[in-house]
Amino acid sequence: MRLEVRDIHTYYGASHVLQGASLVVEPSEVVALLGRNGAGKTTMMRSIIGLTRPESGSIRLDGEELLGAPSYRPARLGLAFLPSGRRVFSSLSVEENLEVARRSCPRRSGPWNTERVYGLFPKLAQLRRRTAGHLSGGEQQMLKIGRALMTNPAMILLDEPTEGLSPAVVGELGEWLSMLARENLSILLAEQSATFAREHASRGYLLEKGTIRFEGSMDEIWASAELRSALGIAARDDGTTGA
């Protein structure tokens, strides 16, 4: 699946948040959307999925224009959105959360069902009857990803997935992303941690004050002291970099 965003302008009231931003995600590609807090990353995600409508521009999914389309249309075309935070149905069990997701896109067919999700995340199988509100942060992240897979998506939008997670869980999240990439899913990863994004994305866009300041490979971003500085990354004395 190919996503093409061209020159979108998105507002919150009088605030002009996205100011002509553009990006492309090719089929089976993992792309990072980088930037500090307040740069507009979440607004970009919400604009693509239709939760916050741009005033102008173009958003095409495999050539179909989504700007102005009903908010359910992207999901039915195979686009799954994982918002930041613990967005689960806390009063429902793990299995009920997965079933709700399956029913949301009944016409989409594909390889993902409850048993395959449990095969990817055996811990969820053990917790299938536990209410989601009683899961740990890492378990809720697993459930969010599993719930997205139940819609049989071709592309996943991940908004700040590492936010608020312990280093151990961030490591597990990286392993899950690698598994998704091996399934040939296209992934757009909005992430403040450029270090995490570098491990999993081939290309990146640097979003700054609502505009795309730079686009290129993650290696190109890492090679630029100016871009690293913009992302809050400092060079160590040994020549490597750290967040």
Secondary structure, DSSP 8 states (H G I E B T S, - for coil): --EEEEEEEEEETTEEEEEEEEEEE-TT-EEEEE--TTSSHHHHHHHHHTSS--SEEEEEETTEE-TTS-TTHHHHHTEEEE-SS--S-TTSBHHHHHHHHHHHSTT--SS--HHHHHHH-HHHHHTTTSBGGGS-HHHHHHHHHHHHHTT--SEEEEESTTTT--HHHHHHHHHHHHHHHHTT-EEEEEES-HHHHHHH-SEEEEEETTEEEEEEEHHHHHH-HHHHHHTT-EE-TTS-EE-
